[in-house]
Structure formats: structure tokens, C-alpha cells
Amino acid sequence: MSVQDKNNSHFDETAQAYDDQPQVKEVTKRSSNIIIEEFKASTSADHVKNASVLDFGCGTGLCAFLVADHVKHLLGVDASKGMLTQLHHKLDTLDEFASVKDKIHTVNHLVTDDAPLPEPEATQYLSGPEGGFDMVFSHFVMHHIEDVEGVTRTIANKLLKKDGWLIYLDLEGATPHSHGHEGHAHSHDHGDGHGHGHGHEHAPHAHGHGEHSHGHHEHRQHPEGHEQLTQAHFVDKDGKPMEIVPHKQGFTPENFSEILRKAGLVDVSAKHCFGQYRDSHGKKIWMDVMMVKGRRA
Ligand SMILES: C[S@@+](CC[C@H](N)C(=O)[O-])C[C@H]1O[C@@H](n2cnc3c(N)ncnc32)[C@H](O)[C@@H]1O
């Protein structure tokens, strides 16, 4: 079974409880605000209002619903049917999402370079000189994907329109200069079927001391005495490394920027966005989140 197949089964099986993970709503709310703010800062408020956007790996819609409120149209693509079933259940039953219901469409699809979208969506969204999305975002998906460079190339060259923006938010891992305390974490996450990406996954960290700003605006400030996660936390209930997370080390602004540049994107920038405690099996664990963005020339 490939990593992707394992991912699909995992998310299919855990979709129903995905939104119940501790702090998942808070993280996705903070991240969605950042996605919109970064898009506005890169273009304009008017452009954002009229934008057609793609949520790559939209899951149960936690970011999609919030981002859709600010744009004209949102397509969510996800390889897991179970996650999309949850998304539609919420959209159909919860009044709080009534205002975005008509703006959101989804497609159950594994994005590949040969088939970035299936039909009829490929023709509908990608054909013609104006084809492609004004913005593609992806939240907490890339650490599940083996070939991040390949997927990024596909998004950059086949899904974005000219001058369209790609925005990723994902786990922020250790920088080359960080004073890692790898091996100091004693608790294990057991990947216990409540889904991944939030309450049960945590950033391996650029630990405490000597937090570097990466040349960006925000310094990471980790409270003293916290426990931060390392690669050692990405283990299953038998203590085996979790195959569904190929990037257990997370990403750094530097390596994520390099991936976007290699895909041909320009005006690339990246930064630490926020850190927050996550509750994991009753333990408070610190997680860092970073953003990278770039424009199709
Ligand atoms: C951790 S969840 C994040 C969901 C959502 N973005 C959020 O932040 O709540 C990762 C999602 O990415 C989807 N996914 C993983 N690999 C994918 C791929 N290659 N193509 C489409 N979706 C994928 C999974 O099915 C899952 O729904």
C-alpha cells in the first residue's frame, strides 16, 4: 500500500471525528485569517472578493468555509471521500455556513500532474486563456505528501492562472540553526484514529533557545517549560513511525521557499505565523505553524 493509499484509508476512517480534535477549530480559524490576509496583501481586497480559489486537501472544510466567505468561489479537492462527506454534511445541515453554501464545490480526486483535476472540473476551471485559479491554498496537507516538489510543480504550472498565488500553511520544524532537543519528548502520540494534522500531530521544533526570526518579521516565542514535539511523536500505537506522515521533521521557511522557487514561482516569501499549545492525550504540547507563498509569473 502506498503512502497515499494509507493516507486515504486513514482519513476515510477518521473523518467523522476529525473536527473533534482539541484545538483544531482554533488552528484552522487562525490559519484561514492568515490565508486571506496574505492573499489581500499580495493582490487587493477587490481582487480577493472576485477570486476563484482552490483548497488543496480541503478535508472537512474547516478552512474552506472560512476562506469562502471572502472570495467569489471555492473548489475543494480532496483524495478522501470520507472527509468530503463530512464537509457536505456540515454544509447541508449547519445554518452558520448557509452564506457560503452556494460558493463551495468539491471534487474527490487525487491531484496528479497528468490529471490535476478530473472532468468535468478540468474543463470548467482550467480551460481557456483565463483558466486556472486566482489562488490555491493548502493547510496541513504537505507533510502527508511524499513528493511535495512534484505536487507544488503541478499546482504552480497547471492549477494557478498567471499571476495567481499559492499559499501553504503547515508544520514548522527545526531550522538548521536551532538548538534542538530531539529525544527529550517523552510522550507519544498514538495516532489513535482521531485524525491527523492537528490535535495528534505536532511540529518537530526549533527548540526554545536561540529562536531565529528566519529574517522575517515575527520571532518565535516559546513559553518556558513547555513540551515540544519531535519526530519521535509521529508514531503509531505500537511505537512505529507513522507512514502517513512522510515529513515528520516539518518544514522551514527556507526549505519551503526553495520548493516554491524550484516550481517556478516568483515573489516567494515565508514566515513563522503562530505557535500554540495543543492538547494531546491530556498533555500540553507546543506547535509552530509557518506560511509560504509565491506567484505564478
Ligand atoms: C490533515 S488533513 C487537513 C485538512 C484541511 N486542510 C484542514 O486543515 O483541516 C489532510 C487532508 O489532505 C488530504 N490529502 C492528502 N493527500 C492528498 C492529495 N495528494 N490530494 C488531495 N488531498 C490529499 C487528506 O485526504 C486530508 O483530508
The ligand as a Gaussian input file, in Angstrom:
#p B3LYP/6-31G(d) Opt

LIG

0 1
 C       -4.529000      16.891000       7.879000
 S       -5.844000      16.959000       6.747000
 C       -6.088000      18.701000       6.550000
 C       -7.465000      19.049000       6.090000
 C       -7.760000      20.548000       5.999000
 N       -6.894000      21.191000       5.032000
 C       -7.626000      21.185000       7.362000
 O       -6.666000      21.945000       7.580000
 O       -8.468000      20.917000       8.219000
 C       -5.066000      16.493000       5.238000
 C       -6.047000      16.318000       4.105000
 O       -5.310000      16.242000       2.896000
 C       -5.905000      15.262000       2.067000
 N       -4.874000      14.800000       1.129000
 C       -3.701000      14.185000       1.419000
 N       -3.011000      13.952000       0.291000
 C       -3.777000      14.444000      -0.731000
 C       -3.602000      14.529000      -2.143000
 N       -2.500000      14.077000      -2.740000
 N       -4.587000      15.085000      -2.899000
 C       -5.709000      15.568000      -2.304000
 N       -5.917000      15.524000      -0.960000
 C       -4.961000      14.972000      -0.195000
 C       -6.360000      14.207000       3.039000
 O       -7.348000      13.366000       2.468000
 C       -6.875000      15.049000       4.185000
 O       -8.236000      15.368000       4.025000

